[in-house]
């Protein structure tokens, strides 16, 4: 348990940041899930639109500190390759 005033404040801040980051991570995962569904359906046009929607969300997660830059780049590279390979 936090004892000092500073540690109590830090605990409150951590709770707020955790909630914000959790919501942001969930939002990104929703976009990625929609993209996965579009790829699975085989519709290249829908997958391309979903990729364009997911990319800025994923990069926003990087700037906000939710994901590491290389993790997001790796995900985008693999997903765009999968979209490109669709008939």
C-alpha positions in Angstrom: 0.0 0.0 0.0 1.2 3.5 -0.8 2.2 5.4 2.3 3.6 8.8 1.2 1.5 11.5 -0.4 3.7 11.2 -3.5 3.2 7.5 -3.8 -0.5 7.8 -3.3 -0.7 10.4 -6.1 1.5 8.1 -8.4 -0.9 5.2 -7.7 -3.9 7.4 -8.7 -2.1 8.5 -11.9 -1.2 4.9 -12.7 -4.8 3.9 -12.5 -5.9 6.6 -14.8 -3.1 5.8 -17.4 -4.0 2.1 -17.1 -7.6 2.8 -18.0 -6.7 5.1 -20.9 -4.2 2.6 -22.3 -6.6 -0.3 -21.9 -9.2 1.6 -23.9 -6.7 2.5 -26.6 -5.4 -1.0 -26.9 -8.9 -2.4 -27.1 -9.8 0.1 -29.9 -6.7 -0.9 -31.9 -7.5 -4.6 -31.5 -11.0 -3.9 -32.8 -9.6 -2.3 -35.9 -7.2 -5.2 -36.3 -10.0 -7.7 -35.8 -12.1 -6.0 -38.5 -9.1 -6.2 -40.9 -8.6 -9.9 -40.1 -12.2 -10.6 -40.9 -11.9 -8.7 -44.2 -8.9 -10.7 -45.1 -10.6 -14.0 -44.1 -13.6 -13.1 -46.3 -11.3 -12.7 -49.3 -12.6 -9.3 -50.3 -9.5 -7.3 -51.3 -11.4 -4.0 -51.5 -12.8 -4.3 -48.0 -9.4 -5.5 -46.7 -7.7 -2.5 -48.2 -10.2 -0.1 -46.6 -9.8 -1.9 -43.3 -6.0 -1.6 -43.6 -6.2 2.1 -44.3 -8.4 2.5 -41.2 -6.2 0.3 -39.0 -2.9 1.9 -39.9 -3.3 5.3 -38.3 -4.9 3.7 -35.2 -1.9 1.4 -34.8 0.6 4.3 -35.3 -1.3 6.4 -32.8 -0.8 3.6 -30.3 2.9 4.0 -30.9 3.0 7.7 -30.3 0.9 7.3 -27.1 3.2 4.6 -25.8 0.9 1.6 -26.0 2.9 -0.3 -28.5 6.6 -0.3 -29.4 7.4 1.2 -32.8 8.9 -2.0 -34.2 5.9 -4.0 -33.0 3.5 -1.8 -34.9 5.8 -1.8 -38.0 6.0 -5.5 -38.0 2.2 -5.9 -37.7 1.6 -3.4 -40.5 4.1 -5.1 -42.7 2.6 -8.6 -42.2 -1.0 -7.4 -42.6 -0.3 -5.3 -45.7 1.5 -8.3 -47.3 -1.5 -10.5 -46.6 -3.9 -7.9 -48.1 -1.6 -7.6 -51.1 -1.7 -11.3 -51.7 -5.5 -11.4 -51.9 -6.8 -12.2 -55.3 
